[in-house]
Amino acid sequence: MLNLKGCQELVTLPESICNLCFLQCLNVSYCSNLQKLPQNLGRLKRLKFLCADGLNPMCCQLISLSGLCSLKLLYLSESNLMREVIMSDICCLDSLQVLDISYCKIDGGIPSEIWRLSSLKQLVLKGNGFRSIPTGINQLSMLTVLDLSHCPGLVQIVELPSSLQVLDVNGCRWLGTSSRLLSSSLLKCFEAAI
């Protein structure tokens, strides 16, 4: 485990960190001066947990996630790095179980590549600016937790996966105006579970 959380003076991580072949956990959250993660991060084949919350998007670059075949938890909250992440890299993270891209200023739609994450159990999208959840979410057949709280523009949830156990829509003020649609979606979800 390498926990560098909150190291304000950290500017760069040496490429040699990628030689730590048994490293399973890397936390660089809130390292506000970090300029980039190592280019060969994908060589960390046993990395299971990558936490890069709160990184300064004006400084830091996330080069690539490809090769992180054991990654189970990916936290990019408040970092706005989602724009930098190569989406084809995300859909190749076959072992990913938890993805947190909350408060990443995602204003368009949810990237469709996320629907390819067949092992995903928790998806945290809170605090973003999208208006609807596309039907592609049904492809996440293992999803048990979906956090959409504090998405002020969210007005529509058409369908939900039947595996869903927790849905957080707290603070989605416009969702209430389309409560019939949400009720219908929830009913389908829970009927499938019975």
Secondary structure as GFF3:
##gff-version 3
##sequence-region A 1 194
A	DSSP	beta_strand	2	3	.	.	.	ID=ss1
A	DSSP	three_ten_helix	15	19	.	.	.	ID=ss2
A	DSSP	beta_strand	25	27	.	.	.	ID=ss3
A	DSSP	three_ten_helix	41	43	.	.	.	ID=ss4
A	DSSP	beta_strand	49	51	.	.	.	ID=ss5
A	DSSP	beta_strand	73	75	.	.	.	ID=ss6
A	DSSP	three_ten_helix	81	83	.	.	.	ID=ss7
A	DSSP	alpha_helix	87	91	.	.	.	ID=ss8
A	DSSP	beta_strand	98	100	.	.	.	ID=ss9
A	DSSP	three_ten_helix	112	116	.	.	.	ID=ss10
A	DSSP	beta_strand	122	124	.	.	.	ID=ss11
A	DSSP	beta_strand	132	133	.	.	.	ID=ss12
A	DSSP	three_ten_helix	135	139	.	.	.	ID=ss13
A	DSSP	beta_strand	145	147	.	.	.	ID=ss14
A	DSSP	beta_strand	156	157	.	.	.	ID=ss15
A	DSSP	beta_strand	166	168	.	.	.	ID=ss16
A	DSSP	three_ten_helix	175	178	.	.	.	ID=ss17
A	DSSP	alpha_helix	179	193	.	.	.	ID=ss18
###
